[in-house]
Amino acid sequence: MLRGGEYSDMRCAIIGGGYSGAAVALALLKNLPSGHAITMFEPSREIGRGIAYATGPDHHLLNVAAHTVSITPDDQGGFCAWAVSRFPDSARYREADGAYFFPRSWFGTYVQECLANAIASNPDVTFKHEIAVASSVRHERGHLIVSSSIGEHEFDKVVFAIGNGPPSPIRLLEPCENPIVEQSAWKYNTNGIPKTARIVIVGIGLTMADVIADLEGCGHQGSITCISRNGRRPHVSVGIRAEFTPAEEFPPIVTARELVQAVRRWTDDAVAQGGHWISGVDHVIRNTPTLWRSLPPIERSRLRRHALAMGDSSLQDASSGASSDRGIDRLRTIHAFEGDSSRR
Ligand SMILES: Cc1cc2nc3c(=O)[nH]c(=O)nc-3n(C[C@H](O)[C@H](O)[C@H](O)COP(=O)(O)OP(=O)(O)OC[C@H]3O[C@@H](n4cnc5c(N)ncnc54)[C@H](O)[C@@H]3O)c2cc1C
């Protein structure tokens, strides 16, 4: 964490203004003493949304229950309470177990408001949003120079919060108009797709669930087939889960393999205690900073490589109001090998 103790007037740049950039800015605004300055480089006019929480259809839902989502560690339940009081139709998004799965754009609005409040209540720390793309950062005479579409600026610290860019387009062997090939699932238009078209979606992550919800919303009737790297089917989230205490003390973990083994033990323990295996994963999420710091860099890269492939399938909400739910029911997943897809 940047505390600014080494500088009297620290100039901090945050490159990227999605959720992570906004969370860093919020933490800095709360912790930095007066005189420090934060500059955020973000090409979008709206901070805190990124692709995930951009204004979109109301059937693009959060994939986790609202009471588990927050912008700072001390804000547990804040978003859920805010949404219930702000939106008169919030009850539409309530599951049978009492958990809410709200539209993702609501969370983007919440993040924006939290940041705006933090800016207003810390006038001694200046905050500036540069609507610009940063293209490089270099060291020069003990400072960091950020080059961007609006010129060069000098800083003492730079935080990268640039998220994951879009994947490179899939190479088409021949140019074709029919069948239609949409390279970006974030930009396509469902109206142009015939209702009975047979559709194949490459990837089975959150974006796939959005596409299915869009198609269901338009009354699509044709078959939908998804291709995934690992053959796993999407999981459906649970809202309220039982408290879970692992049977063992927190073990020393220094390799990716040990971590994976521990996660398996925790998910098994959660089931043995009569809960859902996801509670074991919640335990990992709560302890992520400790677990991550204990891994040497090579083990972190190993984990990143494997976890990314698994991450695709830890999917979308089970909200009965979400049409993606019905779509996923009739989903076939093609995969290159027969694996045990029933286990997480
Ligand atoms: C469709 C979709 C749905 C999702 N749904 C959920 C969900 O329900 N729950 C959940 O927990 N997570 C969800 N996620 C994951 C989500 O992306 C993360 O939770 C989180 O939003 C990531 O935030 P980020 O700030 O790291 O990245 P991003 O949101 O990608 O933000 C990065 C920002 O950096 C900016 N940027 C990039 N390069 C530069 C540059 N050179 N100069 C200046 N600015 C730059 C971009 O404009 C962007 O605004 C979803 C992701 C997607 C794609």
The ligand as a Gaussian input file, in Angstrom:
#p B3LYP/6-31G(d) Opt

LIG

0 1
 C      -18.476000      -9.381000     -19.185000
 C      -17.832000      -9.474000     -17.840000
 C      -18.592000      -9.697000     -16.708000
 C      -18.007000      -9.773000     -15.448000
 N      -18.804000      -9.990000     -14.372000
 C      -18.264000     -10.071000     -13.142000
 C      -19.079000     -10.288000     -12.001000
 O      -20.287000     -10.438000     -12.119000
 N      -18.478000     -10.351000     -10.785000
 C      -17.123000     -10.235000     -10.655000
 O      -16.620000     -10.291000      -9.529000
 N      -16.326000     -10.033000     -11.730000
 C      -16.862000      -9.956000     -12.957000
 N      -16.071000      -9.774000     -14.039000
 C      -14.645000      -9.691000     -13.840000
 C      -14.304000      -8.202000     -13.796000
 O      -13.655000      -7.869000     -14.971000
 C      -13.494000      -7.873000     -12.596000
 O      -14.257000      -8.165000     -11.448000
 C      -13.134000      -6.377000     -12.514000
 O      -14.117000      -5.575000     -13.084000
 C      -11.823000      -6.142000     -13.192000
 O      -11.532000      -4.784000     -12.990000
 P      -10.176000      -4.163000     -13.489000
 O      -10.198000      -2.736000     -13.071000
 O       -9.027000      -5.001000     -13.043000
 O      -10.215000      -4.294000     -15.069000
 P      -11.167000      -3.571000     -16.128000
 O      -12.564000      -3.478000     -15.648000
 O      -10.899000      -4.266000     -17.426000
 O      -10.619000      -2.066000     -16.178000
 C       -9.392000      -1.750000     -16.775000
 C       -9.494000      -0.303000     -17.201000
 O       -8.197000       0.109000     -17.617000
 C       -8.352000       0.973000     -18.725000
 N       -7.091000       0.904000     -19.462000
 C       -6.520000      -0.186000     -20.033000
 N       -5.360000       0.161000     -20.591000
 C       -5.172000       1.473000     -20.367000
 C       -4.152000       2.411000     -20.701000
 N       -3.066000       2.038000     -21.381000
 N       -4.294000       3.705000     -20.300000
 C       -5.397000       4.103000     -19.601000
 N       -6.389000       3.246000     -19.266000
 C       -6.278000       1.957000     -19.633000
 C       -9.540000       0.421000     -19.503000
 O      -10.153000       1.465000     -20.270000
 C      -10.449000      -0.076000     -18.372000
 O      -11.419000       0.875000     -18.013000
 C      -16.621000      -9.674000     -15.315000
 C      -15.840000      -9.429000     -16.453000
 C      -16.434000      -9.322000     -17.698000
 C      -15.591000      -9.065000     -18.902000

